[in-house]
Amino acid sequence: MADYLLVHDGLRFAHLRPILGDAWWRRSFAGCTPHVEAWRAAARQYANAYHIDPQELFLVGFGPKTPFTSSSWRTLVGEILVVTAVEMPELPSHLESLARLLPPSLAKDAFQGGGDLTFGLATYRPGLAGFNTVDDNRRLLGELRAIVPAGWSTSTLLADELDEDDLLDELAYSQEWFAVLVDLYERVVRDDRVIVFETMHG
């Protein structure tokens, strides 16, 4: 399970990716000039909303002349992903039982993303950041809709440390969060959005 789910408008994200990919390729942030003020404004708005000191954000002091390093590029990308997200839905970190009840490939793609997050030739945090395109989300929603959670049984959840009552509670908990997951994918598909999945620690 990823630590963060960051939902972005699909069209805007498609425009963002080549900008950041070009910066990586050229080893320069000069090409970001037309976008800097909008990014700074998003950072300040985020800081205000979450009661963060704006000066703690890299973006607030970022500019086209900021020295390029692999680290500064990844910091820039990471903050842009957060401050420009249109939604940051929260799912519990402990949904292992739900993942066990779903087909493995569906669980992996729905909770961690179907592929790496790339910007041109650069891969952002390989193995720690996943990405679902608009088409990925549409496919996953179809697979999720085909699941019948009423048909799940506790036999899939057998664990030495859980008695039958605990298993029934875990099953109900999984069914409840499955409905939340389906609702999330309903929303992102309806609005043509993409999802970035990020794990903070490997």
N, C-alpha and C positions, 0 to 999 in steps of 0.2 A: 504494500500500500504506500503510495506516495504521500509525503508530508503536506504538499500543497497541490491543489488543483486550481489552475489559472485559466479562466475562460476569456477568450478574445474574439472580437468581431473578425469573421473570416476574411473579408475583403481588406480591412485595415492591416491585418497581420500579413497577408500576402504582399502588401506594399512595404511593410517593415522589413521583411526577411532579406531582400536584395540590398537594402541600405546597410544593414549590419554585416551582411556577407561581403560587400564591397570594402567596408572598413577593414575587415580581416585580411582580405586579399591585398589591399594597398598598404596595409600596416600604417594606416593614418585615419584620423577621425575628421579630416577636412570635409569629406563628402557628407557629413552629418549636419553641416551648418544650417540648412533650411529647417531642420527638425529640433534643434537644440532648445529653443524657447518653449515649444509645446511640451517637450519632455520635462523641462524644468518645472513648468506650470503643473504638470501631472504629479511630479514629485512633491511639490509644495502642498497640493491638494491632498495627496495621500498622507503626508506628515500631519496636516491639520486634522484630517478625519480620524487618524489613529494616535493622535497626541504624541507625535515623535518630533524631536528637535530636527528641523529641516537640515541643519548643518551636518547631521549624521549621515545624510544621504549623499552618495557619490555624485548623483545627477545634478544636485543643486550647484555644485562647483564645476561641473563638467563643461567643456567647450571644445570647439574644433581643434584648438591648439594643445589640448591635453595630450601628454606623451602616450604613444601607443605601446602597450605591452599585452601579452596574452592575458595576463591577470586583469589589467584595466578593461580590456574588451569584455571579458566574462563578467566583471562587476557591472559594467554598463548594461549588458544584455540582461543580467539577472534583475537589476532594478527596473529596467523598462518593462520586463515581463510582469512584475508585481504592480507597478504604479499605473500602468495602462490597462490592466485587466478590467473587463466589464463586470466580472463576477468572480468571487473566490469561495465557491461552495465548500462547506465543511463536511467531511465524512470521518467517522471514527477511525482511528488507526488500527483498532482490533476488529477487523471484519474477516478474519481467517476462515471462520465457519461459513460465511457467505461465499467466499472464494472457493471453498471446498465443494460447495453445492452446485457451483456453475461449471460448465466445461472449462478445462484449464486455459485454452487459448482465449476464450471470451473473458474470463476473469483477469488474465494478464493484461489484455488490451484495454479493458474497461477501467481498471484500477491503476495501470502504470503507463499506458500508451502503447500504440502499435509499432512505433518506430522511434529512432533518435530524433532529437530536435536539431536541425541543421540550418545554417545560414550560409548559402553558397557552399564553399569548400570546407567551412568550419562546422564542427559538431560541438554543440554546447553541452558541457558536462557529460561526456559519454558514460552510459550506464546509470546515471543519476537523474537524467531528465528525459522524459518521454513526450510524445506528441501524437495527437490524433487530428487528422484533417477533417474537413466537413464531410467528405465521402466516408472516411473511417467511422465517424460518429453515426452516419446514416446506416452503415452496415451493422454496427454494433446495436443500434436501436432495434433493427429488425431481428437480430439474434436474441436480444433481451425480451422482446415481445413474444417470442416463441416459447419462452420458459413458463412453466406452470408451477409456481411455488407451492400451491396447495398439494401438489403431488410429492413434495419432498418428505423424507422420513429421517428420523434420528439415527438410522443405521449408518448413514454416511458420516455422522459426527461422532461415532464411538470413540471414546477417550477414557483411559483408565481413571482419570481424576474426576470424572463427572458421573453422577448418578442419573437415573431416568428423569427425575424432575428437572435437574440442571440441563439435561439434553433438550427437553421440551422447551425450556426457557430460551436456550440458545437457538433452537429452531425458529421460535416465534420472533426472536430478535433479528435473525437473518431475514426472515420474510418481511419484517417491518422495514429494514434498510434496503432490501431489494426494491421495494416500492419507491423509496427515495432515489435510488440509483436510476430507475427507469424514468422517473420524473425529470431528473437532471438531463438525461439524454434526449428526452422529449423536447426540453427547452432549447438545448443547443442545436438540435436539428431544425427546429422550427425557425430559429433566428440565424441560421447559417454561421454558426460559431465553431471555433476550434478549441481544443483543450491542451494545455501544457501541464505535465505532471512533473513535479520536482521533489526529489528526496534530498534532504539537507546533508545527511551523513551516509557514507558508503558502508 
